[in-house]
């Protein structure tokens, strides 16, 4: 089976997906969700980050994959979330060069949900786009 990473975006070698980084889920009861993923599925809580209107709880799934649990604190307008939105929030992929992706996506006419933003609280720069079905896709890179 061919290495799928070598097949990504053959037009530009700087725009490659390296791996799935995290899955994000909006929660109704954050502590109940943390308990489920920790105690039932064996994920490890590694970080809590106050992001203003909501709190993120990072759960480690494997060496390089995470679950982000969003505690909206009753705020239905947290970032791009629709009212009463529950369940899957977005999928995210780690990239090596977010700026190259930004240019590439704009050249392709892909609609942005959110332009590149700095999130020092979690050590990431990210942008959000929408897939043809309306699923939000995050591309993120680590910042030091």
N, C-alpha and C positions, 0 to 999 in steps of 0.2 A: 504494500500500500504506500502510495506517495506521501511524502511529508506535506501536509496541508499548508504549513506556514510558507513553504517555498512557492505555493500557488497563489498566495495573497497578492493582489494588486501588482501584476507583472509589469505595469507601466512605470512604477517607481519603487525602487528597492528600499526607500526610506519610510514607506508606509506599510508596515507589516504588523499583524496582530501577533503578540508573543504568547499570550495565554488568557484564559478567562480569569478575571481578578475577583469579582464578587457578584453575588445575587442580592438584591435589596428588596425588603418586604416591609410594607406598612403594617403596624401592629395596632390592635385594639387595646390590649393589656400587655405592656412591655415586659413586665417581670414574669408573667405567665409564659410569654414567648421565649424569653431568655431561659427559663427553667426547662421548657420543652426541648429546645435545641441543645442545651447543655446536658441535662439529665437523661433525656430519652435518646437523642441522636449522637451524643458524645462530643459536640462542638465545644471549643474552649473560648470563654469570654476573654478578649485581649485588650479592649479599649472601649471607653465611653467618651463621646465628644459632644459638648453642648454646641449646637449649631444655630442658636437663637430660637427660632420658633419650634424647633424639634431637637430631640436628642438621638444620636446614633449609637448603637451598641454593636461593636464588631465581634463576630464569632468566627474563630478560626476553624475551617473545615479540614484543610490539609496544609501542606507546606506552603502553597502559594494560592490557596482559594479561601474566600471568606464569605460570610453571610452578614449583610448589614441589616439590622433591625431598626426601623424608624419608630420612635415614640412621638407621635404628633401632638400629644398633650391636648387633644380636643381641637387642635387647629387644623381645619380642613383646607387652609390655603398655604400650607407649607410647600414652598417652591412651586413645582409644576403639577402638584397633585390635584386631581379633580375631587369635588366634594364627595364625601363618603367612600373614598377610594380605599380598598383593602386588598391584601394579597400582594402579588408581584408588582414592584415599583419600576424597576428597570434592570437591564443586564449590563454588565460592564466588562470591558476588555482592556488589559494593560497594553500600552504601546511605548515604544522607545522615544518617539519624537512627535509630541502633540501638535507642535507648530506645523510640521509637514502635513499631518492629517488635516489640520484646519484648512490649509491651502488646497489640498487634494479634494476635500469634500465640497468646498466652495466652487472649485472648478467643475465639479460634477453636478452642481446645482442641488445638492442634498439640503433639505430644510433643517435648520438648527432649532432645537428647543432652547438651548442655552449656549452662548459663546464660551470660549475658554475662560475658566474662572480658577482663581487660586484658593486652595483650601488648606492653609497651613496647619489647622487644627488636626488634620488627618494626613498631612504630608503629601498632598496630591494636587495636580493641576488637571482639570477635566473639562470636557465639552459634552453636550448632549445633543443627539440627533434623534429623528424618528424614523423607524423602518416603514415600509409600505403599508403595514397593518396597524400603525400607530403605536407600536411598542417602542418605548424610549430606550435608546442604546447610549451608554456612556463610554467614552474613550478616555483613559486616564494615564498619567505618567507620574512617577515618583519625583518629589522635589526634596532637596536636602536642606 
